[in-house]
Amino acid sequence: MVLVVGGTNQGKSAFAKSLSEDVVKDLHLQIRACMERGEDSWALAEQVQLSHPNGVITMAELGCGLIPTDAFEREYRETVGRISCELAKKAEAVYRVCCGIATQIK
């Protein structure tokens, strides 16, 4: 599994598609939907990883801005950040995409 992170609309999806046809786009949005339904977002992340062992997962970087005042938004940001860290540990490679340029960080 390869993890591709970066800001919104920075070219993550296009880069991910250049690596593999098996791309899970915007896992952070799937995590949000899972949390809104009251489901286990960690189980979702594990299931996605197991279902796409040779695929590419894209996630937005959410922790670079202001800390949200809304409790759910803070929990969402923290959860996405922690899941990103766990996926990065398990990934064969990790890339950060900024302005359409990918940099391998693992």
MOPAC internal coordinates of N, CA, C and O (Angstrom, degrees):
PM7 1SCF
backbone

  N    0.0000 0     0.00 0     0.00 0    0    0    0
  C    1.4394 1     0.00 0     0.00 0    1    0    0
  C    1.5270 1   108.65 1     0.00 0    2    1    0
  O    1.2310 1   121.63 1   -38.77 1    3    2    1
  N    1.3240 1   114.49 1   141.23 1    3    2    1
  C    1.4588 1   121.78 1   177.54 1    5    3    2
  C    1.5264 1   107.22 1  -118.88 1    6    5    3
  O    1.2310 1   120.45 1   -41.42 1    7    6    5
  N    1.3211 1   116.75 1   138.58 1    7    6    5
  C    1.4613 1   122.71 1   178.10 1    9    7    6
  C    1.5173 1   109.03 1  -110.03 1   10    9    7
  O    1.2310 1   120.92 1   -48.45 1   11   10    9
  N    1.3378 1   115.84 1   131.55 1   11   10    9
  C    1.4641 1   121.94 1   177.41 1   13   11   10
  C    1.5196 1   107.53 1  -122.13 1   14   13   11
  O    1.2310 1   120.50 1   -58.79 1   15   14   13
  N    1.3241 1   116.65 1   121.21 1   15   14   13
  C    1.4600 1   122.23 1  -178.83 1   17   15   14
  C    1.5229 1   109.79 1  -120.88 1   18   17   15
  O    1.2310 1   121.23 1   -16.54 1   19   18   17
  N    1.3142 1   115.24 1   163.46 1   19   18   17
  C    1.4534 1   120.63 1   177.38 1   21   19   18
  C    1.5175 1   109.79 1   160.84 1   22   21   19
  O    1.2310 1   121.01 1    -3.11 1   23   22   21
  N    1.3007 1   115.67 1   176.89 1   23   22   21
  C    1.4544 1   121.59 1  -179.97 1   25   23   22
  C    1.5219 1   111.71 1   -73.37 1   26   25   23
  O    1.2310 1   121.37 1    -7.68 1   27   26   25
  N    1.3135 1   114.99 1   172.32 1   27   26   25
  C    1.4530 1   121.56 1   179.25 1   29   27   26
  C    1.5243 1   110.72 1   -64.27 1   30   29   27
  O    1.2310 1   121.01 1   -44.33 1   31   30   29
  N    1.3268 1   115.67 1   135.67 1   31   30   29
  C    1.4682 1   123.34 1   176.72 1   33   31   30
  C    1.5279 1   113.32 1    56.39 1   34   33   31
  O    1.2310 1   120.62 1  -140.30 1   35   34   33
  N    1.3217 1   116.41 1    39.70 1   35   34   33
  C    1.4639 1   120.69 1   179.76 1   37   35   34
  C    1.5316 1   112.94 1  -103.43 1   38   37   35
  O    1.2310 1   120.11 1   179.98 1   39   38   37
  N    1.3407 1   117.39 1    -0.02 1   39   38   37
  C    1.4553 1   119.87 1   177.69 1   41   39   38
  C    1.5099 1   115.44 1   104.86 1   42   41   39
  O    1.2310 1   120.24 1  -164.92 1   43   42   41
  N    1.3310 1   117.15 1    15.08 1   43   42   41
  C    1.4659 1   120.83 1  -179.41 1   45   43   42
  C    1.5213 1   111.99 1   -59.94 1   46   45   43
  O    1.2310 1   120.37 1   133.08 1   47   46   45
  N    1.3167 1   116.90 1   -46.92 1   47   46   45
  C    1.4699 1   120.63 1  -175.46 1   49   47   46
  C    1.5249 1   111.84 1   -64.42 1   50   49   47
  O    1.2310 1   120.38 1   134.84 1   51   50   49
  N    1.3173 1   116.88 1   -45.16 1   51   50   49
  C    1.4707 1   119.80 1   179.61 1   53   51   50
  C    1.5196 1   110.86 1   -62.37 1   54   53   51
  O    1.2310 1   120.55 1   138.36 1   55   54   53
  N    1.3222 1   116.55 1   -41.64 1   55   54   53
  C    1.4628 1   119.27 1   178.46 1   57   55   54
  C    1.5163 1   110.48 1   -65.89 1   58   57   55
  O    1.2310 1   120.05 1   136.51 1   59   58   57
  N    1.3299 1   117.50 1   -43.49 1   59   58   57
  C    1.4693 1   121.22 1  -179.65 1   61   59   58
  C    1.5278 1   110.40 1   -59.42 1   62   61   59
  O    1.2310 1   120.37 1   138.20 1   63   62   61
  N    1.3220 1   116.90 1   -41.80 1   63   62   61
  C    1.4700 1   120.82 1   179.50 1   65   63   62
  C    1.5252 1   111.63 1   -65.31 1   66   65   63
  O    1.2310 1   120.22 1   153.89 1   67   66   65
  N    1.3275 1   117.18 1   -26.11 1   67   66   65
  C    1.4658 1   119.62 1   177.75 1   69   67   66
  C    1.5275 1   111.38 1   -74.28 1   70   69   67
  O    1.2310 1   120.56 1   162.00 1   71   70   69
  N    1.3359 1   116.54 1   -18.00 1   71   70   69
  C    1.4583 1   121.40 1  -179.65 1   73   71   70
  C    1.5192 1   112.93 1   -92.97 1   74   73   71
  O    1.2310 1   120.40 1   146.41 1   75   74   73
  N    1.3385 1   116.84 1   -33.59 1   75   74   73
  C    1.4664 1   120.48 1  -173.22 1   77   75   74
  C    1.5185 1   109.93 1  -161.69 1   78   77   75
  O    1.2310 1   121.18 1   -25.94 1   79   78   77
  N    1.3143 1   115.35 1   154.06 1   79   78   77
  C    1.4646 1   120.35 1   172.25 1   81   79   78
  C    1.5299 1   110.44 1   -81.49 1   82   81   79
  O    1.2310 1   120.44 1   160.55 1   83   82   81
  N    1.3178 1   116.77 1   -19.45 1   83   82   81
  C    1.4581 1   122.70 1  -179.43 1   85   83   82
  C    1.5270 1   108.99 1   -92.38 1   86   85   83
  O    1.2310 1   120.81 1   -88.96 1   87   86   85
  N    1.3255 1   116.05 1    91.04 1   87   86   85
  C    1.4616 1   121.10 1  -176.79 1   89   87   86
  C    1.5195 1   109.89 1  -120.80 1   90   89   87
  O    1.2310 1   120.82 1   -51.42 1   91   90   89
  N    1.3196 1   116.03 1   128.58 1   91   90   89
  C    1.4621 1   122.75 1   171.46 1   93   91   90
  C    1.5202 1   105.84 1  -101.57 1   94   93   91
  O    1.2310 1   121.07 1   -74.60 1   95   94   93
  N    1.3300 1   115.56 1   105.40 1   95   94   93
  C    1.4622 1   120.39 1  -176.02 1   97   95   94
  C    1.5276 1   111.45 1   -85.89 1   98   97   95
  O    1.2310 1   121.66 1   -38.39 1   99   98   97
  N    1.3215 1   114.43 1   141.61 1   99   98   97
  C    1.4650 1   122.64 1   169.39 1  101   99   98
  C    1.5228 1   114.14 1    53.96 1  102  101   99
  O    1.2310 1   120.93 1  -125.83 1  103  102  101
  N    1.3221 1   115.83 1    54.17 1  103  102  101
  C    1.4645 1   119.61 1   178.41 1  105  103  102
  C    1.5256 1   110.93 1   -57.40 1  106  105  103
  O    1.2310 1   120.05 1   150.00 1  107  106  105
  N    1.3139 1   117.50 1   -30.00 1  107  106  105
  C    1.4657 1   120.00 1   179.47 1  109  107  106
  C    1.5342 1   111.88 1   -59.87 1  110  109  107
  O    1.2310 1   120.18 1   145.97 1  111  110  109
  N    1.3337 1   117.26 1   -34.03 1  111  110  109
  C    1.4647 1   120.10 1   178.78 1  113  111  110
  C    1.5268 1   111.24 1   -73.94 1  114  113  111
  O    1.2310 1   120.46 1   146.15 1  115  114  113
  N    1.3151 1   116.73 1   -33.85 1  115  114  113
  C    1.4619 1   120.56 1   176.01 1  117  115  114
  C    1.5266 1   110.20 1   -67.07 1  118  117  115
  O    1.2310 1   121.00 1   142.62 1  119  118  117
  N    1.3370 1   115.69 1   -37.38 1  119  118  117
  C    1.4674 1   120.55 1   177.19 1  121  119  118
  C    1.5290 1   109.77 1   -63.85 1  122  121  119
  O    1.2310 1   120.44 1   136.74 1  123  122  121
  N    1.3141 1   116.77 1   -43.26 1  123  122  121
  C    1.4691 1   121.00 1   179.08 1  125  123  122
  C    1.5273 1   110.77 1   -59.20 1  126  125  123
  O    1.2310 1   120.66 1   131.48 1  127  126  125
  N    1.3349 1   116.35 1   -48.52 1  127  126  125
  C    1.4600 1   120.36 1  -179.52 1  129  127  126
  C    1.5258 1   110.65 1   -60.98 1  130  129  127
  O    1.2310 1   120.76 1   140.02 1  131  130  129
  N    1.3071 1   116.16 1   -39.98 1  131  130  129
  C    1.4603 1   121.81 1   178.17 1  133  131  130
  C    1.5328 1   110.09 1   -61.59 1  134  133  131
  O    1.2310 1   120.27 1   134.07 1  135  134  133
  N    1.3116 1   117.08 1   -45.93 1  135  134  133
  C    1.4629 1   121.32 1   179.99 1  137  135  134
  C    1.5197 1   111.06 1   -65.27 1  138  137  135
  O    1.2310 1   120.19 1   141.31 1  139  138  137
  N    1.3261 1   117.23 1   -38.69 1  139  138  137
  C    1.4703 1   120.57 1   179.54 1  141  139  138
  C    1.5255 1   111.12 1   -64.42 1  142  141  139
  O    1.2310 1   120.24 1   149.89 1  143  142  141
  N    1.3252 1   117.15 1   -30.11 1  143  142  141
  C    1.4640 1   121.48 1   177.44 1  145  143  142
  C    1.5270 1   111.96 1   -84.30 1  146  145  143
  O    1.2310 1   120.21 1   175.16 1  147  146  145
  N    1.3302 1   117.21 1    -4.84 1  147  146  145
  C    1.4583 1   121.27 1  -179.30 1  149  147  146
  C    1.5189 1   113.19 1    78.81 1  150  149  147
  O    1.2310 1   120.07 1  -159.77 1  151  150  149
  N    1.3288 1   117.48 1    20.23 1  151  150  149
  C    1.4524 1   122.43 1  -178.93 1  153  151  150
  C    1.5263 1   110.76 1   -94.65 1  154  153  151
  O    1.2310 1   120.88 1   -10.74 1  155  154  153
  N    1.3199 1   115.93 1   169.26 1  155  154  153
  C    1.4562 1   123.04 1  -176.93 1  157  155  154
  C    1.5306 1   110.86 1   -81.03 1  158  157  155
  O    1.2310 1   120.38 1   -73.49 1  159  158  157
  N    1.3160 1   116.88 1   106.51 1  159  158  157
  C    1.4630 1   121.20 1  -178.27 1  161  159  158
  C    1.5245 1   112.03 1   -70.74 1  162  161  159
  O    1.2310 1   120.18 1   153.01 1  163  162  161
  N    1.3244 1   117.26 1   -26.99 1  163  162  161
  C    1.4639 1   120.46 1   176.78 1  165  163  162
  C    1.5239 1   110.54 1   -67.89 1  166  165  163
  O    1.2310 1   120.58 1   141.46 1  167  166  165
  N    1.3277 1   116.50 1   -38.54 1  167  166  165
  C    1.4692 1   120.48 1   177.09 1  169  167  166
  C    1.5193 1   110.07 1   -65.24 1  170  169  167
  O    1.2310 1   120.27 1   141.21 1  171  170  169
  N    1.3151 1   117.08 1   -38.79 1  171  170  169
  C    1.4631 1   120.90 1   176.71 1  173  171  170
  C    1.5213 1   110.33 1   -60.43 1  174  173  171
  O    1.2310 1   120.27 1   132.08 1  175  174  173
  N    1.3255 1   117.09 1   -47.92 1  175  174  173
  C    1.4655 1   121.11 1  -179.06 1  177  175  174
  C    1.5281 1   110.82 1   -60.79 1  178  177  175
  O    1.2310 1   120.37 1   138.60 1  179  178  177
  N    1.3156 1   116.89 1   -41.40 1  179  178  177
  C    1.4622 1   121.22 1   178.74 1  181  179  178
  C    1.5268 1   110.76 1   -64.53 1  182  181  179
  O    1.2310 1   120.72 1   137.15 1  183  182  181
  N    1.3196 1   116.23 1   -42.85 1  183  182  181
  C    1.4685 1   121.14 1  -179.96 1  185  183  182
  C    1.5322 1   110.80 1   -64.06 1  186  185  183
  O    1.2310 1   120.20 1   138.08 1  187  186  185
  N    1.3224 1   117.22 1   -41.92 1  187  186  185
  C    1.4638 1   121.05 1   178.84 1  189  187  186
  C    1.5240 1   110.06 1   -63.30 1  190  189  187
  O    1.2310 1   120.65 1   135.49 1  191  190  189
  N    1.3068 1   116.37 1   -44.51 1  191  190  189
  C    1.4656 1   120.26 1   179.66 1  193  191  190
  C    1.5245 1   111.02 1   -62.05 1  194  193  191
  O    1.2310 1   120.08 1   134.91 1  195  194  193
  N    1.3185 1   117.45 1   -45.09 1  195  194  193
  C    1.4651 1   121.40 1  -179.14 1  197  195  194
  C    1.5317 1   111.83 1   -68.06 1  198  197  195
  O    1.2310 1   120.38 1   146.89 1  199  198  197
  N    1.3293 1   116.88 1   -33.11 1  199  198  197
  C    1.4647 1   121.14 1  -179.16 1  201  199  198
  C    1.5218 1   113.03 1   -77.02 1  202  201  199
  O    1.2310 1   120.22 1   161.72 1  203  202  201
  N    1.3253 1   117.18 1   -18.28 1  203  202  201
  C    1.4751 1   121.94 1  -176.27 1  205  203  202
  C    1.5323 1   110.35 1  -132.94 1  206  205  203
  O    1.2310 1   119.99 1  -121.11 1  207  206  205
  N    1.3338 1   117.62 1    58.89 1  207  206  205
  C    1.4699 1   119.57 1  -175.30 1  209  207  206
  C    1.5289 1   113.67 1   -63.88 1  210  209  207
  O    1.2310 1   119.92 1   155.69 1  211  210  209
  N    1.3224 1   117.77 1   -24.31 1  211  210  209
  C    1.4648 1   121.65 1   178.86 1  213  211  210
  C    1.5184 1   111.73 1  -112.78 1  214  213  211
  O    1.2310 1   120.69 1  -165.16 1  215  214  213
  N    1.3217 1   116.28 1    14.84 1  215  214  213
  C    1.4528 1   121.12 1  -177.17 1  217  215  214
  C    1.5125 1   112.95 1   -96.22 1  218  217  215
  O    1.2310 1   122.12 1     6.26 1  219  218  217
  N    1.3191 1   113.55 1  -173.74 1  219  218  217
  C    1.4619 1   122.49 1   179.53 1  221  219  218
  C    1.5227 1   107.86 1  -121.61 1  222  221  219
  O    1.2310 1   120.56 1   -47.35 1  223  222  221
  N    1.3242 1   116.54 1   132.65 1  223  222  221
  C    1.4558 1   122.45 1   177.70 1  225  223  222
  C    1.5188 1   108.41 1  -112.52 1  226  225  223
  O    1.2310 1   120.37 1   -49.20 1  227  226  225
  N    1.3448 1   116.89 1   130.80 1  227  226  225
  C    1.4581 1   119.60 1   175.89 1  229  227  226
  C    1.5281 1   109.52 1  -108.67 1  230  229  227
  O    1.2310 1   121.61 1   -37.86 1  231  230  229
  N    1.3244 1   114.52 1   142.14 1  231  230  229
  C    1.4627 1   121.49 1   178.13 1  233  231  230
  C    1.5266 1   108.85 1  -144.42 1  234  233  231
  O    1.2310 1   120.96 1   -37.71 1  235  234  233
  N    1.3228 1   115.78 1   142.29 1  235  234  233
  C    1.4601 1   120.40 1   175.50 1  237  235  234
  C    1.5280 1   109.81 1   -80.58 1  238  237  235
  O    1.2310 1   121.17 1   -32.48 1  239  238  237
  N    1.3198 1   115.37 1   147.52 1  239  238  237
  C    1.4657 1   120.61 1   172.69 1  241  239  238
  C    1.5225 1   107.19 1   -82.30 1  242  241  239
  O    1.2310 1   120.49 1   -60.42 1  243  242  241
  N    1.3140 1   116.67 1   119.58 1  243  242  241
  C    1.4618 1   120.66 1  -175.16 1  245  243  242
  C    1.5181 1   113.71 1  -108.49 1  246  245  243
  O    1.2310 1   119.38 1   164.31 1  247  246  245
  N    1.3032 1   118.79 1   -15.69 1  247  246  245
  C    1.4526 1   120.85 1  -171.31 1  249  247  246
  C    1.5150 1   115.62 1   -92.41 1  250  249  247
  O    1.2310 1   119.82 1  -165.93 1  251  250  249
  N    1.3182 1   117.94 1    14.07 1  251  250  249
  C    1.4656 1   120.04 1  -175.39 1  253  251  250
  C    1.5263 1   113.62 1   -93.37 1  254  253  251
  O    1.2310 1   120.27 1   172.52 1  255  254  253
  N    1.3228 1   117.09 1    -7.48 1  255  254  253
  C    1.4604 1   119.75 1  -176.05 1  257  255  254
  C    1.5087 1   112.51 1  -104.79 1  258  257  255
  O    1.2310 1   121.52 1    23.93 1  259  258  257
  N    1.3150 1   114.69 1  -156.07 1  259  258  257
  C    1.4579 1   121.67 1   178.38 1  261  259  258
  C    1.5197 1   110.59 1   -69.22 1  262  261  259
  O    1.2310 1   120.90 1   -28.53 1  263  262  261
  N    1.3147 1   115.88 1   151.47 1  263  262  261
  C    1.4624 1   120.91 1   175.77 1  265  263  262
  C    1.5244 1   107.45 1   -76.50 1  266  265  263
  O    1.2310 1   120.36 1   -55.93 1  267  266  265
  N    1.3476 1   116.92 1   124.07 1  267  266  265
  C    1.4665 1   119.10 1  -178.93 1  269  267  266
  C    1.5271 1   112.28 1   -63.92 1  270  269  267
  O    1.2310 1   120.57 1   -33.23 1  271  270  269
  N    1.3259 1   116.52 1   146.77 1  271  270  269
  C    1.4576 1   120.75 1   176.90 1  273  271  270
  C    1.5247 1   111.05 1   -81.49 1  274  273  271
  O    1.2310 1   120.17 1   154.31 1  275  274  273
  N    1.3278 1   117.28 1   -25.69 1  275  274  273
  C    1.4570 1   122.58 1   179.74 1  277  275  274
  C    1.5306 1   110.28 1   -74.89 1  278  277  275
  O    1.2310 1   120.20 1   -49.12 1  279  278  277
  N    1.3252 1   117.22 1   130.88 1  279  278  277
  C    1.4671 1   122.02 1  -176.31 1  281  279  278
  C    1.5234 1   112.30 1   -61.06 1  282  281  279
  O    1.2310 1   119.94 1   137.43 1  283  282  281
  N    1.3423 1   117.71 1   -42.57 1  283  282  281
  C    1.4628 1   119.72 1   178.98 1  285  283  282
  C    1.5209 1   110.68 1   -62.99 1  286  285  283
  O    1.2310 1   120.26 1   136.53 1  287  286  285
  N    1.3142 1   117.11 1   -43.47 1  287  286  285
  C    1.4700 1   121.29 1  -179.67 1  289  287  286
  C    1.5210 1   111.26 1   -61.66 1  290  289  287
  O    1.2310 1   120.29 1   140.78 1  291  290  289
  N    1.3460 1   117.04 1   -39.22 1  291  290  289
  C    1.4682 1   120.56 1   176.97 1  293  291  290
  C    1.5243 1   110.63 1   -64.74 1  294  293  291
  O    1.2310 1   120.57 1   134.66 1  295  294  293
  N    1.3298 1   116.52 1   -45.34 1  295  294  293
  C    1.4624 1   120.62 1   179.67 1  297  295  294
  C    1.5303 1   110.43 1   -63.12 1  298  297  295
  O    1.2310 1   120.50 1   138.06 1  299  298  297
  N    1.3171 1   116.65 1   -41.94 1  299  298  297
  C    1.4691 1   121.38 1   178.25 1  301  299  298
  C    1.5281 1   110.62 1   -59.85 1  302  301  299
  O    1.2310 1   120.52 1   131.17 1  303  302  301
  N    1.3175 1   116.62 1   -48.83 1  303  302  301
  C    1.4626 1   121.39 1   179.90 1  305  303  302
  C    1.5273 1   111.62 1   -60.06 1  306  305  303
  O    1.2310 1   120.70 1   135.96 1  307  306  305
  N    1.3249 1   116.27 1   -44.04 1  307  306  305
  C    1.4699 1   121.17 1   178.67 1  309  307  306
  C    1.5247 1   111.15 1   -63.78 1  310  309  307
  O    1.2310 1   120.46 1   136.07 1  311  310  309
  N    1.3226 1   116.73 1   -43.93 1  311  310  309
  C    1.4626 1   121.26 1  -178.20 1  313  311  310
  C    1.5217 1   110.58 1   -64.01 1  314  313  311
  O    1.2310 1   119.98 1   133.36 1  315  314  313
  N    1.3108 1   117.63 1   -46.64 1  315  314  313
  C    1.4713 1   120.66 1   178.72 1  317  315  314
  C    1.5271 1   110.28 1   -61.08 1  318  317  315
  O    1.2310 1   120.06 1   138.17 1  319  318  317
  N    1.3049 1   117.50 1   -41.83 1  319  318  317
  C    1.4611 1   120.47 1   178.86 1  321  319  318
  C    1.5160 1   112.71 1   -62.83 1  322  321  319
  O    1.2310 1   120.51 1   136.15 1  323  322  321
  N    1.3163 1   116.64 1   -43.85 1  323  322  321
  C    1.4680 1   120.45 1  -179.25 1  325  323  322
  C    1.5284 1   111.77 1   -69.61 1  326  325  323
  O    1.2310 1   120.27 1   141.00 1  327  326  325
  N    1.3345 1   117.10 1   -39.00 1  327  326  325
  C    1.4619 1   120.25 1   176.62 1  329  327  326
  C    1.5191 1   110.11 1   -65.90 1  330  329  327
  O    1.2310 1   120.22 1   140.42 1  331  330  329
  N    1.3190 1   117.18 1   -39.58 1  331  330  329
  C    1.4732 1   120.80 1   176.72 1  333  331  330
  C    1.5267 1   110.73 1   -58.34 1  334  333  331
  O    1.2310 1   120.61 1   137.13 1  335  334  333
  N    1.3143 1   116.45 1   -42.87 1  335  334  333
  C    1.4692 1   120.73 1   179.14 1  337  335  334
  C    1.5243 1   111.14 1   -61.97 1  338  337  335
  O    1.2310 1   120.22 1   135.88 1  339  338  337
  N    1.3211 1   117.19 1   -44.12 1  339  338  337
  C    1.4683 1   120.62 1  -179.99 1  341  339  338
  C    1.5226 1   111.33 1   -66.06 1  342  341  339
  O    1.2310 1   120.28 1   137.59 1  343  342  341
  N    1.3295 1   117.07 1   -42.41 1  343  342  341
  C    1.4625 1   119.81 1   178.06 1  345  343  342
  C    1.5255 1   110.87 1   -64.03 1  346  345  343
  O    1.2310 1   120.59 1   141.12 1  347  346  345
  N    1.3270 1   116.47 1   -38.88 1  347  346  345
  C    1.4655 1   120.05 1   179.28 1  349  347  346
  C    1.5204 1   111.34 1   -62.93 1  350  349  347
  O    1.2310 1   120.27 1   142.13 1  351  350  349
  N    1.3360 1   117.09 1   -37.87 1  351  350  349
  C    1.4644 1   120.55 1   177.73 1  353  351  350
  C    1.5229 1   111.07 1   -61.27 1  354  353  351
  O    1.2310 1   120.57 1   140.60 1  355  354  353
  N    1.3255 1   116.51 1   -39.40 1  355  354  353
  C    1.4610 1   121.86 1  -175.01 1  357  355  354
  C    1.5290 1   113.08 1   -86.75 1  358  357  355
  O    1.2310 1   119.83 1   163.38 1  359  358  357
  N    1.3116 1   117.93 1   -16.62 1  359  358  357
  C    1.4624 1   121.95 1  -174.75 1  361  359  358
  C    1.5261 1   111.95 1   -71.75 1  362  361  359
  O    1.2310 1   121.39 1   -32.37 1  363  362  361
  N    1.3224 1   114.95 1   147.63 1  363  362  361
  C    1.4673 1   120.59 1   173.37 1  365  363  362
  C    1.5221 1   110.27 1   -69.70 1  366  365  363
  O    1.2310 1   121.19 1   144.50 1  367  366  365
  N    1.3370 1   115.32 1   -35.50 1  367  366  365
  C    1.4618 1   121.13 1   179.86 1  369  367  366
  C    1.5240 1   108.30 1  -148.93 1  370  369  367
  O    1.2310 1   120.93 1   -29.19 1  371  370  369
  N    1.3307 1   115.82 1   150.81 1  371  370  369
  C    1.4628 1   122.49 1   176.20 1  373  371  370
  C    1.5235 1   107.38 1  -130.79 1  374  373  371
  O    1.2310 1   121.12 1   -47.49 1  375  374  373
  N    1.3390 1   115.46 1   132.51 1  375  374  373
  C    1.4577 1   121.71 1   178.16 1  377  375  374
  C    1.5112 1   108.97 1  -122.86 1  378  377  375
  O    1.2310 1   121.11 1   -34.00 1  379  378  377
  N    1.3361 1   115.47 1   146.00 1  379  378  377
  C    1.4617 1   121.83 1   171.31 1  381  379  378
  C    1.5154 1   106.82 1  -114.33 1  382  381  379
  O    1.2310 1   120.60 1   -50.60 1  383  382  381
  N    1.3285 1   116.45 1   129.40 1  383  382  381
  C    1.4591 1   121.24 1  -178.53 1  385  383  382
  C    1.5223 1   108.94 1  -111.07 1  386  385  383
  O    1.2310 1   120.90 1   -52.82 1  387  386  385
  N    1.3219 1   115.88 1   127.18 1  387  386  385
  C    1.4637 1   122.62 1   177.47 1  389  387  386
  C    1.5214 1   107.16 1  -137.91 1  390  389  387
  O    1.2310 1   120.25 1   -52.82 1  391  390  389
  N    1.3216 1   117.12 1   127.18 1  391  390  389
  C    1.4641 1   122.74 1  -179.92 1  393  391  390
  C    1.5303 1   111.65 1    55.55 1  394  393  391
  O    1.2310 1   120.78 1  -144.63 1  395  394  393
  N    1.3288 1   116.12 1    35.37 1  395  394  393
  C    1.4455 1   121.10 1   178.22 1  397  395  394
  C    1.5067 1   115.34 1    78.16 1  398  397  395
  O    1.2310 1   120.12 1  -176.13 1  399  398  397
  N    1.3354 1   117.37 1     3.87 1  399  398  397
  C    1.4573 1   121.74 1  -179.17 1  401  399  398
  C    1.5164 1   108.63 1  -109.63 1  402  401  399
  O    1.2310 1   121.18 1   -56.47 1  403  402  401
  N    1.3368 1   115.34 1   123.53 1  403  402  401
  C    1.4511 1   120.60 1  -179.25 1  405  403  402
  C    1.5258 1   110.52 1   -93.99 1  406  405  403
  O    1.2310 1   121.37 1   -44.38 1  407  406  405
  N    1.3115 1   114.99 1   135.62 1  407  406  405
  C    1.4545 1   122.16 1   175.39 1  409  407  406
  C    1.5158 1   108.02 1  -121.92 1  410  409  407
  O    1.2310 1   120.41 1   -54.43 1  411  410  409
  N    1.3236 1   116.82 1   125.57 1  411  410  409
  C    1.4569 1   119.78 1   178.22 1  413  411  410
  C    1.5165 1   108.99 1   -77.22 1  414  413  411
  O    1.2310 1   120.66 1   -54.86 1  415  414  413
  N    1.3413 1   116.34 1   125.14 1  415  414  413
  C    1.4663 1   120.41 1   179.87 1  417  415  414
  C    1.5227 1   112.09 1  -111.05 1  418  417  415
  O    1.2310 1   120.99 1   173.79 1  419  418  417
  N    1.3357 1   115.71 1    -6.21 1  419  418  417
  C    1.4784 1   120.51 1   172.77 1  421  419  418
  C    1.5112 1   107.84 1  -148.04 1  422  421  419
  O    1.2310 1   120.10 1   180.00 1  423  422  421

